[in-house]
Amino acid sequence: MTEKSDVAEVLLKSNPQNLGVVTAVRGSVVDIRFDPHLPPIYSLLHAQDGEIVIEVLAQLDARHVRGIALTPTQGLARGMPVEDSGGPLKAPVGKGILSRMFDVFGKAIDREAAPTEVRWRTVHRAPPPLGRRSTKSEVFETGIKLIDVLMPLERGGKAGLFGGAGVGKTVLLTEMIHNMVGQHEGVSIFCGIGERCREGEELYREMKEAGVLQNMVMVYGQMNEPPGARFRVGHAALTMAEYFRDDEHRDVLLLVDNIFRFIQAGMEVSGLMGQMPSRLGYQPTMGTELSGLEERIANTDTGAITSIQAVYVPADDFTDPAAVHTFSHLSASIVLSRKRASEGLFPAIDPLQSNSKMATPGIVGEHHYALAQEIRRTLAQYAELKDIIAMLGMEQLSPDDRKVVGRARRLERFLTQPFFTTEQFTGLKGKVVSLEDALDGCERILRDEFKDTPESALYMIGAIGEAMAKSKAESKPEPQAEAEHADG
């Protein structure tokens, strides 16, 4: 027997705690033998004085368990002693977590002292029972024209921002945080699953500068962390959100970037554990794992967790199982389009593919519903006419069709909006637009009030009133040109 095994045996005999011995290490997968009794599934095990943390995911036989490491396994070897912590992974809850940034273990990662006044709760919790859920439907305003008019979000609902790489999911999510955190009276929790450390640092700095950090908690499982840690970070953030909803009866805004990385981490864990993958390489338990997370985001009689989630769509393929499974949990789907992004129409939301279950006359009102339907109809007609315009030109269209195209193009430009998040890149001051102003602008464009206004005057503005001022500014000749004209 090796020297390490001898040390482990001595520890097992001298320590009454449940101690085990490492029997195999394969990357993040660790097999451990326990002689006294097997730790239950989801138990946390510690090795190397707590530096290496392992979560039990399978009991192989009467004496062996298999776990996935939540930390790098560098230095771990066969024969090393492993200590059973006696419980599952826990997350800190309480007032002390506000304005702080944590990792998956609940350790503060903002270079400040460990938080005081916190309690610890298991991250494995059941969703609230149906009897406790609220059935009220209320609209949650974002200040972004395109979303509030065509796909209103639900208070206590789940909204998904779908899109491929580089179409603006994180920018749109950050803009929503900027607009809502200020006016949102509850707590905001940001959960970064498998995201870049740059994004976390930028968001922390922006929230601090905006003065809204005191009502915010950030939890990160970064891209470079092992799959086990990325897989559990969503559960940790939800445990914190549930505390504010159930114990403090406050409304919670839960922002997740990116839910696809949660599915991806589950896929990596499943592959490491030796499970046979199902379609397109995804884990066979994907639906169950996603439901276990999503169903905890709910509106109860004491408070609501409203969630906005970015969802990366692999290769822009909306039939990918990850996108399909996520769609089924959401009350609003906001689909970002690469084509609109290439045309400079930001936010690059595709109004015809996006939808919301709140867009019904019973919830938003008859006037808003009728207007939204007319906008969709106009944009759909324009989409159908695009092929004819490309082949034959505008001249071949009937006068009525030409009017539809004019309205649709002006609507498309009016529904763009300058963002606070992108001020430093565009040089345009960000705008928050109320629902009344957004509806009024759309209605006036549909009534042809702006048919003689150049389309460019409606691009990247807030309320419709700004179009007149912009149109006058654009039509005014340059002072230099005036001087030259006078000289001539």
N, C-alpha and C positions, 0 to 999 in steps of 0.2 A: 504493500500500500504506500502511496506517495506521502510526502511530509504534509502537504495541504490537507489530505484526507484525514491524517492523524489528528491535526489541529481541529478539524470539523467534528470528529468523533468525541474529542475531549470536551469541546463546547457543548455538544449535544447532551453529554452526561452531567456537566456541571451547571447548566442553565435550565431551569424548569420551563422556560418559554418554549413555544413550538418552533423548533429549529429544523432546517433541512439542509441538504447537501446538493450542490449543482452536479448533475450527471451528464449534461450535454449543453453546448452553446452553439447555435447556428445563426449568426447575425443577431437579429433582435429576438429570436426564439430561444427560450431557455427551459430546459427540463430539470426538475428538482425532485429529489426523493425526500419524503417525510415519513419518519418511523412512528412518532407518537400518534398524530392524526392528520388527515389531509385538510388543508385550508379550503374553505368554500370558494366557488367561482366568484370572480371579481375582487378577491382579497388582494391586498397590496403586500408584496414581499420586499425586504430590503437586503442588499448585499454591500460589501465594502463600506461599512459604517454609514449606511444610508445613502451613499453616493449613487448607487444603482438601484432603480425602482422597477419592480416587475409586477405586472397584473396577471393574476391567474385566469386563464380562459378555458382550460380543459383539465379534467381529471382523467389521466390515462389508465390507471388501474388503482389497486388498493393502496399503493405506496408512492405513486408518481403523479406530479401535476406538470402541465405545460403552460408557460406564461409568455407574455410579450413584454419586452422591456420598454418603459416609457422614457428612458434616458439612454445615452450611448453605452454600449456594453464593453467598451475598451477596458482591458485588464481583468475581465471576468474569466475564470477558468474552472475546469472540472475539479470537484473536491472542495470548493470554497463553501463556507457556511452561509446560509440564507435564513433571515429571521422573518417570521410571519408577524405582520403589524397587528393582526387581529381584527382588521376592518377593511372596507373598500376605500377607494379614492375619495377624498373630501374636499369641499370648496369652502372658503371663508364667507360668512354672511354677517350682516350688521351694518350699522351706520358708519363704522370705521373704514369700510371699503370704498366709500364715495371719493371721487377725484383721484383714484389710484389706478395703477396698471399692474396686472398680475399675469403669471404663467399658469400652466395647467395644474400645478400643485398648490396654487394659492400663494405663491411667494411673490412679494412685491418686486417688480423689475424696473421701477422708475427712479432708482438710486436714492430712495428715501427710506426712513426707518420703517421697520415692519409695523403694520397697522395694529392699533390696540382696539379694544371693545369689539372683538369679533368672536363669533361662534363658528363651529365647523359642522357642515352637513354633508352627508353622502351625496355623490353626484348621480347615483342610480335611484331615481324616484319615479313613481307611477304618474301618468297624466291625471288631471282632476276628473272625478266621475261626472257623467252626464248630468246628474241631478244638481251639481253645483255650477254648471255652466250658464252663462247669460245668453239670452236669445235676442237681445236688442241689436239693431243695426244702425250704426252712426257713421257718418263720413268723416274722414281724417284728412284735413287740408294740408297740402305740401307747399303751396305758393308757386308751384310749377304749372304753367297754363295747360300744357298738353295732357298732363296726368290728371289734374283736377277736373278738366272738362270731359275728357273721353274715357278715362279709366280711374274713377275716384277710388281711393283706398278706404279700407274699413278699420274703424277703431276696434282693436282686439282681433284684427284679421292678420293674414299673412300675405305679403306681396312679394313677388319675385321679379328681379331684373335679369332677364335672359339675354345672353349675347356671347359671341365668340371673343377671341383675344383682341384687345385694343379698340373696342367700339364705344367705350365710355361707361362701363358699369360702375367702376370705383368712383369716377368723377360724379356721376349722378347720385350715388349713395352718399358721398361726402357733401354734396350740395343739399341733399335732404336733411342730413345731420345739421348743417349750418342753419337751414331755414326752420327746422322743427325744434331743435334743442333749446333755442332761445325762447320760443313761445310755448313749448311743451312743459307743463308744470310738474310732471312726474320725473322719473329717473330714466336716464338713457344708458344702455349697456351696449358696448361695441365688442363684438367677438370676431377676431381675425383668425380664420382657420387656414393654415398653410399659405399665408400671404407673405409678401416681402417685408423685411424689417424696415426698409425705407418708408413704406406706406404707414406703418405704425408710428414711427418717429414723427413724420409730417403731421399726422392726424393729432397726435398728442400736443404738438407745438401749436397747431391751429386752434384747437379747443381751448388751450391755455390763454392764447392771445385774445380769443373771442370772449373770455370770461365765463365760460359755461362748464368748466371742468368740475366745479363743486357738485354738480348733479349728474356726474357721469362716471362710469366704471369701464375700464378696458381690460379685456382678457385676450391673450395672444398665444397661439401655438404656431410658431413660424415654419417656413418652408424647409429649413435645415434640420428641424427636429424629427425624431423617429416617428413612424406612422402611428404608434400607440398613443403618443402625446397629442398628435393632431386629431386623432379620432375622439379623444375624450374632452378636448377643450370646449366643444359646443355644449356638452353636458354640464361642465363647470359653470359656464356663463348662464345657462338656463337655471341652474340651482340658485344663483344669485338673483336672477330676475324673479323667480318664484317667491323668494323671501320678501322682496319689496311688494309683490302683489298680495301674498297671503297674510304676512305678518304686519306689514305697515299699511296695507290697503291703499297702495299708490299705483298709478298707471305707469307702465314700463314700456319704453321704446327699445326693442331689441334689434340691433343691426348686425347682420351676419355677412361677412365677406371672406370666404365664399363657400356656399353650401356644397358645391361640386367637390371641393377639396375634402370635405367630410366623407363623401361617398368614396372618393379616391383613397383616402386613408384606410377606410373600411376594406376596400378592395386589396390594399397592400397587406393589411393584417390577415385577411382571409387567406391570401396566397401563401403568406409565411406560415400560417397554421396548417397548411397542407390541404385546404378545402378545394374541391374541384370547381373551377369557375363556370358560370352560366354564360348567357349570351354576351358577346363582345368583351369577354374577359372580366365581367363584373362578378362580384361575390353572389352566391346563391341566396344570401340572407339580406340583400340590399333593401328590399321593400320593408322588411321588419325593422332594420336598423334606422332607416329614415323615418318611419312612422313613430318609433320610440322617441325620437328627438322632436319631430314636428308636432305630435299630438300634445306635448307638454306646453306648447305655445297656445294659450287659450284665454278666453274672456270669461271670468267667473263673477259670482255675485259680489265679490269684495274688490276686484280691480281687473285690469286688462293688461295683457302683454300684446302689444302691437309689434309685428315683426316685419322688417324689410330685409330681404335676402338677395344678394347678388348670386347668380347662377351661371357659371361658365359653361358654354355649350361647345363640346369638342367639335372642331372643324365645321362650325356653324350648322351642325346636323341636329335638327329639333326632334328627330325620331330616335336619337340616342337614348338608351334606357335611363340614364341619369336624369336627363331633361324630362322624359315622359313621367317618371315616378315623382319628380318634384312638382310638376304641373298639377297633379291630382290633389295636392295638399293646400293649394293656394286659393285665396279669394280674389286676387288680382294678379294678372300676368302682364308684365311690361316687357315687350320684346324689342331689343335694340337691333337696328339694321345697318349692315356694313355699307349698303348702297346709299342710304340717307347720310351716313357719316361722310362718304366720299363726295356728296353733293354740298357738304358744309351746313346741313340742316341739323343743328344741335339744340336740344338733346335729340340724339339719332333714334328716336322711338318710332317704330312702325305702327301707325294708328290703326291699320286694318288687321294686323295680327294680334295686337294687344287687346285684352278685355278685362272686365271686372264684373263681379256679380252684384256690385252696388249700383251699376248703371241701369236701374229700373225705375219706372215712374213712381212706384210706392216709396222709394228711398230718397232719390234726388229731386223729385218733383216733376210734374208734367212738362213744364217749360224747358228745364235743363235736359230732360230725356229727349224731347222732340228735336231740340237744337243739336244735341250730340249725334242723333241718328241722321239728321240732314248733313252734318259735317262729314260723317262717314260715307254717306251716299255720294256726296260731291267728290270726295277724294277717290272713292272706288271708280266712279265714272271717268275721272281723269286718268287713273291707272289703266283703264281699258283703252282709252283714246291714245295713250302714249305711243303704241306701235304705229298707228295711222299717222301721227304727227311725225314720227321718225322717218317713215317711208315717203309720205306725200306732202308733209308740211302743213302748217296751220290753215293755209288758204283753202284746203280741200274740205275743211270742217264746216258744218252748218252753223248759222249764226248762234243758235241755242247752245251747240256744243262748244263754240268759242267762248261763250259767256261762262259755261261750266269750268272750262280750263282756266280762265282768268280768275274766277273765284277760288278754285282749288289751289292755284299757285300763290295767290295772296294769303289764303288760309295757312298753307305750308310755311310761308315766311313769317306770318304773325305768330304761329305756334312755336317758333324758335325763341330762345331766351338767353340773355347773357347771364353767366353764373358767377357767383362770388368766388367759387373755387378756382376759376380759370382767369380771374382778373389780371394776374401777372403775365399771362401768355397772350391774352387778346387785347388788353388795354381798355376793355369795355367794363363799366361799372356794373356789378351784379344787380339783379332786380328780383323782388318778390312781388307776385301779382295776385291780388285777391280773386276769388272765384267770380264775383260779380263783374269785375273789370274784364276778366278773360271771356266770360259769356257775352258781355256787351260787345266786345271787339269782334268776336266770331259772328254774332248776329248782324252787325252792321256791314261786315264784309259780304255775308250771304245776301243782304238786301241791296248789294251793288253800290253802297255809299262811297266805296274807295276804288271804283272802276277806273277813274282817271288818275289815281295816285300811282306813282311808279312802284313796282314791286319791291325795289330795294329800300324804300322808305318804311316798309313793314318788317324788314329783316332785323333781328336782334334788338327788339324793343321790349318794353314792359307793357303798360296799358296802351290802348289804341290811340289815345290822345297824343302820344309821342310821335305818331306817324306824320301828323300835320307839320309839327315843328321840324322834323327831319326832312320832310319833302321840301319845305321852304328853304332850309339850309342847303339842300342839294341843288335846288333850282337857281339859287343866287349865284351870279357870276363871280369869279375870283377877283379880288381887288386889283391884282396885277393885270388881268385881262381887261378890266374896265379902263385902267390907265392907258393901256396900249390902244384900245378902241378910241379913246379921246384924242390921243396923239394922231391917229390915222385920220 
